[in-house]
């Protein structure tokens, strides 16, 4: 009895060559629909699936391999005497290789304007059933879902007469990863369609974008995975134009810069270090914005990340070229800017056309043994909750700077403080265990530039000490969420020093 291979593929790349090799080695080829037609046209003898099952393909091809003669031929344990007896009694012949890749659900769901009906029609049923059955019985059946594996299987059959046990198990593992990914894509589609945000069980799926040299530290391995859809405006959707490959820390830090940049619509530069904003500025031109952001903290920007929401032009590139930057990400780069910046061997230049696009949905954070999901923090405050709580109201210019500073501090790790003047940070104090320490760090950083600045805090003041320190540094107005049982102490201190204070009613912790 000749050995049998069942071939039924949507992606037909390499399949004719693979089938020819098997045929020349005496294998019997069984096939379905379009695959059968393609192999026939290539001059390969093929047995149609209906000839094997004795039942016609039906319902527009929805049912063709769902049959005991197929599933039995895959699942029967070849060294089990009872199974072998039953196979003989039922007229079931063993199938030794299955080659199958599935209906293009991912490609379909990503098509613009695709209908629900078309999406549902591209949910494969028989294919996953068949390859899962073959993979369960991997000791006896080789299952191929990826054309990249064809050459290895052919080489092993030629050398050993069969696929090796190690390869069979590897192919089975690859199949279960593949079907898990496929089913999760389908589940994600229906969850989104029906607005199911937090189901009782959660499966997620991503595709590897690249292996990384190492993680946060050289002794840690790492890889970068991308979402299947919705990568516009994210680092996953960026095109690298120049420089070394991104590192784990580059990716995390650039993501932090991008999140902050999305708060702004006018020409803005966000310089970031360790995912915290260190210099942020808005101006009439992007070159001017970069100059201001650099001068806001010329120390921390060294070896940092720069994100721009406008094209990098020659004037901006000339400034950037004077310092060491790890990454520059922007919607585009002028030819002149690229000529300047590519002179620096190691700088990574990333083009991200939809850099201003904001994401909707949820964000995950891993913890030991699990992960957390929450809504993305896409709000700054509700206009109706904005409230001046002091005797003195901020001037129009102070209010403009207060809102600028609040956009910055929202993206600094908590406890966070941002000081700003003329739409430019004068000091940022992120990630402290005490709010007064965050403020003291921001003041120390800004030094003499602090006078006349405004202050934004990501959460309320638990004591009046921050107002005292702000006054001593020359701060003229403060914006904070409010909500402390001791709010009045801070309000009284602000009134004492003639500082305007605004409550937003919305906290922005970032842990």
N, C-alpha and C positions, 0 to 999 in steps of 0.2 A: 504494500500500500504506500503510495507516494505521500510525502508530507504536505501539509496544507497551510496556505497563507490566505487570510481574509483581508482584503484591502478595500477600504471605503474612506476616501479623504475629500475634504473640501479644498484644502491647500494641496494642489497637485504637483508642486515643485519637486523634482527629483524622483517622482513616483514611477515613471516609465523605466528609467534606468535601474531602479531598485527591483522592479518586477521582472525585468529582463534577466537580471543576474539570478534571481530565484528560479525562473523558468529554465534557464540554461543548466541549473544544477538539479533539475528534475522535480521541482516543487510544483504542486497544483495551485493555481491562483483562482480564488473565488472573489467576486467583486459585485458592486452594486451601482445602479444608476449611471451618473456621469463618469465615475471612475472606470466602470466596466467599459463604457463606450471609448474612453481615451485609450485604454489598454488594447482594446480590439483594434482601434485605428493604428496603433503602433505595431500591430502584427503579433501580439502576445496572445496565446491561447488562454481564454478566461471562461470560467464557469460562472454563470449568473447566479445570484443568491436565490432566486426563485427556483432554480433547478436543484439547489441543495435542500431547500425547505419544502418544496412541493407546494408552495403557497405564493401567489403573486404579490409583488410590491403594490401597496394600495394607499388610498387617502393622500394622494399627491406626494407619495414617498414618505409619509409620516410613519408607516409601518413597513419595515423590510427585514431588519435583522432581529427583531423581537420575536424569537421563535426557539423552541426547545432544541432544535437541531443545531442552532448557533450557540445559544447559551450553554447547552449541555456539552457541546464540543469544546467549549472553553473551560468549563468548570469541573468536568470529570477529573478525578484524581487517578492518574495513569497507573500508579502502583497499588491501587486499592482494588482487590479482587471483585468486590460487590459492584463497584462503579463500572469496572470493565464488563462484567456480566450484563449489567443494565444497558450499557451502551450497545452491546451486541443485540440484545432483545429489542431495543427501540430503534435500531438502525442509525445510531448516532456515531459519526466519525470524528476523531479528535482534530482540533484546529491548533496548529503549533505556533503560528505567528499571526498577530492582529496588527494591522497598520491603519490607524484611524485618527484623523484630527477633526475637530467639531465645527458645527455651523458657526459662522463669524458673529457671535453675539456682541463681543466688544466693539468690533468695527461698526456693527449696526446701531448700537445704542449711542455711539459717538457721532453718527451722521446728523448734520443740521436738519431740523424739521422732520425727523423720522416719526412715523406714526406708531402708536401703541400696538396696533395690529402687526406691523412689520417686525417690531421688536419681539413680540411673543412668538411669531412664526420662526424666528431665528434662535429659539431655545431648543437645543438638541436634546433628544431623549434616548434614541437607540444607541447613539455613539457613546455617551457616558456609561450606559448600561453595559455595553460590550467591552469597553476598555477597563472598566472596574472589575468585571468578571474575569477578564484575562489576567489582570494584575493580582487579584486574589489568588489565582492559581499560577503565580509567577514561576514556581519551580518547574513547571512543564510548558508554560506559554510565554513567548516574548511579545511584549506590547510596545508599539512605537507610536508616539504622538507627535514627534518632532523630526522633520526631515534631516536635521543635523545628526541624527543617530543612525541613519541608513547605512553609511559607509562602515561604521564599526561593526554592525550586525552582519553585514555581508562578509567582511574580513574574517570574523570569528567563525562563521559557518564554513567558509572555505578552509580554514586552518584546523578547526576542531570538529566539524560536522554539525555543530549547533552553537547557539549563543551560550557563553559561559554562565554559570550560576551567579557569579558576581554581577555580570551585566544584566541578567534577567531581573535581579532584585533592584538594581539601580533604575532600570526602566520602569519597574512597578512603582517605586517611590516617586519617580518623576511624573508618572500618570496620576497618582493620588494628589500630588501637589497641583497638577494641572486641573483636575476636576474640582478640587476645592476652590481654586481661583475662579473657575468658570461659574460654579454655583453661587459663589459670593457675589460676583458681578450681577447675577440675576436677582439675588436677594437685595442687593443695594438698590437696584433699579426700582423694585417694588416698595422698598422702605421709603425711598424718596417720593415715589408717586403717591403713596398713601400717607405721607407725613409721619412715619413711625421713627421718632428720633432716638428713643432709648428702649430698644426691644429687650425682652427677657434674656435672650442670649445674643452675643455680639460676635460676628465674624468680620474681619477686615482683610482686604487684599491690596497689595501694592506690587509694582514691578521694579526689579532692580535697575537702577540707572547706572550705577558704577560701583565697583569695589574700591575701597579707599586704602591708602597706604597703611593707615592706622587710625585709631579713634582719638579721644581727647588727649591721650598720652601714647607714646610709642609702643608700650607693652599691651595695648588694647587693639584687637582687630575691629574692623568696621566696614559697613557698606551703606550706600545711599539708595533709598527706594522712593519711587514717585507714585503719586495717585494716578489712577487710570484716566480720570477726566477732571476738568476744572483746574488745570495747571497754569492757565493764562494768568499772568501777573504774579506768579510765584517763582521761586528759584528753580523749581523743577522744569519750568518752561523757558528758562534762559538759554541763550546760545553763547558758548564761550568763544571769543574771538582771538584771544591771545593769552599766553602764560602757562604756568604749570597747572596740573590738574588740581581741582579744589580739594582741600583737606576737610576732615570732619569739623574742625573748629571754624574754618572758612565758611562752611555751609551754615552752621549755627549762628555765627556772627552776622553773616549777610542777611539771613532771614530776620534777625532782630532789627537790622537797619531798614529792611524793606517794610516791616510792620509799622515802624515809626513814620517812614516816608509817606505812606498811604494816607496819613492824616492831613496832608497839605495839598493845596491845588495850585498856589502860585509857585514860581521857580524856587526850589528848595533843595538844599544839600543836607543830608544826614551823615555825619561821621560817627562811626560806632566802634567800640572796643569791648570785646567779651559780651557781645549782644546788647550792650547798653549804649544809648546815645551819649556821645562825649562833646560833640559840637554840632549844633543845628542852626541853620540860618535860612531865611527867606529874603529875596531881593528882587529887583527889576530884571536882572539877568542872572544866568546860572554861574557865570564867572564871578560876579560880585557876591553871590550867595556862597560860593566856595571860599572866597577870600575871608568873608566874615566867619564862616564855620571853622576855618583853619585857625584864625586868630582867637577864636573863643577858647580853644584848648590846643595849642601847637605841640604840646607834649604827648597827650593821649592819642592823637590822630596818627602818630608815627607807628607804622606797622598795623594800621587799622583798616577799616572798611569804609568806603564812601559810596553812598547811594544818591542818585540824582533823578529828579522827575522831569528833566529836560535833556535834550541832546547835549553831549559833551562836545564843545567847540574848541577851536585852537587856543583861544585865550584861557579857557579853563584847564585844558590839557597842559599848557605851559606851566601853570601853577602846580598842578599835580605832579609833574615830572621832577620837581625840585625836592620832593620828599619820598620816603619809602612807604608805599601803600600795598597792602595785600591784595585787595579786590576793589575794583570800580564797577558798579552796575548802573546802567542807564538805559533809557529807551532806545538810544542810538548814539553813534559816534561819528562825527564828521571825518572825512578822509584826512584832513589836516591833523585832527586830534589823534587819529590812529597812527599816522606817521610819527607823531611826537611820542606817544605813549608806548608804542611797540619797540622803541629803542631801549626800553627797560625790560630786560629779559624775563624777570620773574613776576611782574605785575599781572594779575588775572583781570581780563576785561570781559565783562558779561553784558550781552545785549538782551534787553527784556522789553519788547515793544509795549506790552500792556502793564507797565510797571505801576500805574496808578489804580488798576482794577482792584477792588476790594472783594474778598471772599465772603460768602455766607456759609452758615452751617455750624458745625461743632469742631472743637479742637481737643485732641487727646494728649494726655500726659501719663507716662508710664510710672508706676510705683512697683516696689518689690511684690511680686505675686499678682499684679493686676494693672489696670490703668483707669484713669479718670477721663470722663467726657464732660465738656461744658460748651455752652454757646460761645462763639467768638465775641470778643469785647469790641463791638463795632460802634458803640455810642460814646460820646464825650460827656454830654449831660442833656437833660431835658430843659428846653428854653423856659418852660413854665416854672421850673424849680430853681432857676438862677435868682439869687437873692442877695442884695447888699445888706449886711448886718451891722455895719458901723455908721457912725454919724457922718463920716466923710465917704462920698461915693468916688469910685475911680474915674479918672478923666477918660475921654474917648481913646487917647493913645495908650493909657495904662490898661484899659480893657482889652485893647487889641493885643498887647503884649501878654496879658494874663491868659487869654485864650491860646496864644502861641505856646506859652510855658506849660499849660495844661496838656496840650497835645504831646509835648515832649515827655513830661513826667509820667504820663500814662504808659509809656514804653520803657521806663527805667525800672529795674528790679526794685521791689519794696524792701525796706522803707525807702521811698524816693522823694527827692526835692529837685526842682528845676528853677533856676534863676534866669531871667531874660530881660533884655532891653533892646529896643529897635528891631524886633523880630529876629533876635539872635541870642543864643544861650550865653550867659556870662558865668554860669557855674552849674554843674550837675552833680548831685550826691546820691548815687544809687546803692541799693543792696545793703543797707545797714540794719542792725538789730535794734537800733534806737533812732527815732525820728530826729532828735536834736543832733545826733552824730551825723546823720545824712546832711542836715543843714550846715553844720560846722565844716564838713568836707567840701560842700559846694561853695561856701564863703571862702575857705582857704584856697580853693582852686581859682576863684575869680579875683581875689585880692582887691586891688584898687578899682577894678572895673565894676564892682558890685553896686557902688553908689548910684542910685536912680533906677535900679532894677526892680522888677516885680518877682513875686515868688509863687510857685505852684507846688502843692503837696498832693500826693496820690491818695492820702487818707487824712482823717481829722487829726488835729493837734490834741493830744491827751492833757497837755499842760500849756501854760502861757510862755514857757521858756523859749519856744521857737519864735514867738513874736518879739520877745526881748532881744534875741540874737539877731533877728532880721532888722530891727530898728538900729541896733549898734552898727550893722554893716551898711546901712543906708537904703534899705528896701522901702519902697513907697506904697506898695499895694500887694495884697495876698489873695490867692484863690485856693480854696480847699473844700472838701465835701461837707464838712460840719458833721454833727451827729454825736459828739462826745458829751458825756454828762457834765463836763467842765468847759463847754463851749464859751460860756459867759466870761470865764477868766481870760480867754484869748481875745474875746471881743472888747472887754474892758481895757486890756493892755493896748490893743490897736487904737482904741479911742484916745487913750492917754498920750500916744505918740503921734497921733494924726495920720495913721495908716489906714487906707481903705481896705475892707475885707469883704470878699464875696464867697457865699456858700453855693455849691453846685447840687448838693444832695445825691451825688453819685461817686462812689469810691472806685479806685482803679488799682487795686492790688495786682502785682505781677510777681508770682513766686517761681 
